[in-house]
Amino acid sequence: MTPGILQANAITFTYASATQAALKEISFDIYPASVTAILGPNGAGKTTLLHLLLGLNRPASGTILLHSKPINQYTRHELSQQIGLVPQSEYVPFAYSVLEYVLLGRAPYLGPLELPGTNDIRIARDALDEVGIRHLEERALPELSGGEQQLVLLARALCQQPGILLLDEPTSHLDLANRNITLNILARMRANGTTVIFSTHDPEAAALIADHLVLMRAGQVLDSGSLEQVFTSEMLTRVYGTQVEVVQIDGMRVVKSMERLEP
Amino acid sequence: MTNHKTRTTLLLILFPILVLGISIFIGRYPKPLFMPLSVLLNDELGQNLVFNLRLPRLITSALLGMSLAAAGGVMQMLFRNPLVEPGFLGVTQGAGFGAAMSILFLSTSPLLVELSATTFAILGLGLSYFVARRIRFGGWVLRLVLSGIAVSAIFSAGLGILKYMADPTSQLPEIVFWLLGGLWSVTWNDLLYILPVVVIGLSIIYLMRWRLNLLSLSDETAFSLGVSVGRERTLLLAASVAVTAVVVSVAGIVGWIGLIIPHIARRIGGANSASFIPISMSLGAVFGIICDDLARTLTLGEIPLGIITSLIGAGIFLVMMTSRSMRIFR
């Protein structure tokens, strides 16, 4: 098997203000042009893990390799041309137009005093086309619906043209239709050669698209592997700490909670 | 597109120059309001007045408006809060305290008052920064805001003590008048005192105007776009505070320009700092000149500049907040 494009080797991380490690001995490989879902309940350490993969925080021990080279040997500028991030939500205090906001994704390719040029605007418009919201480019960001804003964040990350895209809970506050739009975009990016890594607490979103799963609970990886290997009733019951069952309907995996609420 | 841009840039530069050019003729010599061109050409006292009093004062009022407006715009972006104004990190209250210290214990000579005000303005900022580093909870922005409020309150209490101690017939009026803000004593020397800092500070702000957008994003997003968040924020913050400190040290406390002008500029040019920062600078210069024109011509004596800017600034603010067609968050 080819080595992973991104590899985590026994990484451990503790926040400065905490006594307990947020992540313990995490290891996995991410393969090029695949979709990996980091699946786990709230507070499992998914966002912390994404921040480590981004290079924002350094692990206390263990290494993260990007193209077989330790991630801390890249400059911030080099990293930003390779890894993009779609945060869970972005509070934008000012009313940027959609196009202006998406253009911020060109920052990794601009010098410190440079302004985006016509070529950057073309790339930004392509990114808007890619997520299907070109018609919104003149609109102010706060006026858009939650689903549209999520697509704008995605377009900004696409405009960055990263080889690896990290997404933090990209579907958690979307309705079903918008969730599927987002997942379809991720599938198209995979087809274009982008490596996609997203965190989610929603096993069905993961089952719809992920090639690989990393299952997390309380800062540890319980298991990782292909959908077929690890997406089982027993494993998900362990991950979520509540009785669940995986059932197949028309070849699609659906997760059913078996625990009844108190009357 | 490029043509349109050039035209806009030209307009932003020419508008303040035009207002400045007209303002040269406005004043109370030889009679209230307007000085005819013939006086400037033939009257020696008139020439003297224009070149030694009005011109340095007008240029200073333009730089004052530019600096406060630009610094306000930058701080609103850095602190991700459209209601922040440039003096809030202990700078304004520090300058006031410094000026009062000098009036009470050193001398009332303008240069010493300015030096003392600048020193304490920077001390106010340094203290805010130092305290913020030591606050044990909250993000960086919250910590700076909290320590800024506390440090400002301490300086303001200190200023209260100084006012209480001051001689009520000579020193107290001097302090009060300084605090109300004004440019009546400005000479070419004062202009030379603020010019280097203002030129360097405003150049940094202008050159980094697009990157300022990136600094208004969350830390994780800015990092993912390759921004050295801490370093770039510090540079822009230092530039803004420096220009604010020097203009406040010369002009006293002139409020509202740094709050209201960036809002108007955003209404005109949108939230993108690449366009609203230059508009802020241009409008700030115009606002500074016009307010100072009013301060020196409306009545026989001088109306303190801070009163005029607060009155007009707060008035515009209220209209913007309540008017249906204007959205304040822009």
Interface residues (C-beta under 8 A of the other chain):
Chain A: H51 L54 G55 L56 R76 H77 L79 S80 Q81 I83 G84 L85 P87 E90 Y91 V92 P93 F94 A95 Y96 S97 E100 L104 G105 A107 P108 L110 P112 L113 E114 L115 P116 A140 P142 Q160 L166
Chain B: M77 R80 N81 P82 L207 M208 W210 R211 N213 L214 S216 L217 S218 D219 E220 T221 F223 S224 L225 G226 V227 S228 R266 G270 A271 N272 A274 R327 F329 R330
